[in-house]
Amino acid sequence: MRLHDHTFSRLIQHGESLVCVKDQLGHHSIKVTVDVYGHVVPGANKAAADRLETVVRRRTGASA
């Protein structure tokens, strides 16, 4: 891992937004940033799963 990669990975792991990192790196698209650094977003998979569960429960009227 290059120092550059490590630095921005650490920023993301500590809560910095991917948009901010995109701007700092000069990526032309957020997709580039997500493709490179998306795997280090803390709790991203769990957070997405929780949001999906909330949406499904609202639509079906199910409770927790």
C-alpha positions as CSV (number, residue, x, y, z in Angstrom):
1,M,0.0,0.0,0.0
2,R,1.3,3.4,-0.9
3,L,1.5,6.2,1.6
4,H,-1.1,8.1,-0.5
5,D,-3.5,5.2,-0.3
6,H,-2.9,4.7,3.4
7,T,-3.5,8.4,4.3
8,F,-6.8,8.6,2.5
9,S,-7.9,5.2,3.7
10,R,-7.3,6.3,7.3
11,L,-9.3,9.6,6.8
12,I,-12.2,7.5,5.5
13,Q,-12.0,5.0,8.4
14,H,-12.2,8.0,10.8
15,G,-15.3,9.3,9.3
16,E,-14.2,11.6,6.5
17,S,-16.7,11.7,3.6
18,L,-15.9,10.1,0.3
19,V,-16.9,13.4,-1.4
20,C,-14.2,15.3,0.6
21,V,-11.6,12.6,-0.3
22,K,-12.7,12.8,-4.0
23,D,-12.2,16.5,-4.0
24,Q,-8.8,16.3,-2.3
25,L,-7.6,13.6,-4.7
26,G,-9.0,15.4,-7.8
27,H,-11.0,12.4,-9.0
28,H,-13.3,13.4,-11.9
29,S,-16.1,11.1,-10.5
30,I,-17.2,9.9,-7.1
31,K,-17.3,6.4,-8.7
32,V,-13.5,6.4,-9.0
33,T,-13.2,7.2,-5.3
34,V,-15.7,4.6,-4.3
35,D,-14.1,2.0,-6.5
36,V,-10.7,2.6,-4.9
37,Y,-11.7,3.4,-1.3
38,G,-15.3,2.2,-0.8
39,H,-14.1,-1.0,1.0
40,V,-12.7,1.0,3.9
41,V,-16.0,2.9,4.8
42,P,-16.6,1.8,8.3
43,G,-19.8,-0.2,8.8
44,A,-21.0,0.5,5.2
45,N,-22.5,-2.9,4.6
46,K,-24.2,-3.0,8.0
47,A,-25.6,0.5,7.7
48,A,-26.9,-0.3,4.2
49,A,-28.6,-3.5,5.4
50,D,-30.1,-1.6,8.4
51,R,-31.6,1.1,6.0
52,L,-33.0,-1.6,3.7
53,E,-34.6,-3.4,6.7
54,T,-36.2,-0.1,7.8
55,V,-37.6,0.5,4.4
56,V,-39.0,-3.0,4.1
57,R,-40.6,-2.8,7.6
58,R,-42.3,0.5,6.8
59,R,-43.7,-0.9,3.5
60,T,-44.9,-4.1,5.1
61,G,-46.0,-2.7,8.4
62,A,-43.8,-5.2,10.2
63,S,-42.4,-4.3,13.6
64,A,-38.8,-4.7,15.0
